Amino acid sequence: MDTFDLFEVSFYYVVTTITTVGYGDISGTNTLERIICCFLMLSGVIAFSYATGTLSTIMSSYDSTNA
């Protein structure tokens, strides 16, 4: 393995751990699969965070309106 392969594998495991997806039974086995998985995991976390923040803002404004 060269340096890029080690970096790519370690980045994949860091993203998998931080996004709390878990390693599971099916995981990326080559560079392309790991890059796609990292992209999907990071975009999923961003979308979930945006949805949670939006819902929190809506509920906060609804709560202050009723108070």
C-alpha positions, 0 to 999 in steps of 0.5 A: 500500500502506498501513502494515498491508500493508507490515507484514504482507508484511514479517512474512510474509517474516521468518517464512518466513526464520526458519522456514527454509521458503524462498520456493519456487514457491508463496507467499501472494499476499494478506493472508489467505493470508499470515496462514494461512501464518505460522500454519502455519509457526509452529505447525509449528516449535513442534510440531517443537521439542516433538517433538525436545525430547521425543525428546531427553529420552527418549534422555537418560533411557534413556542415564542408566538404562543407565549 
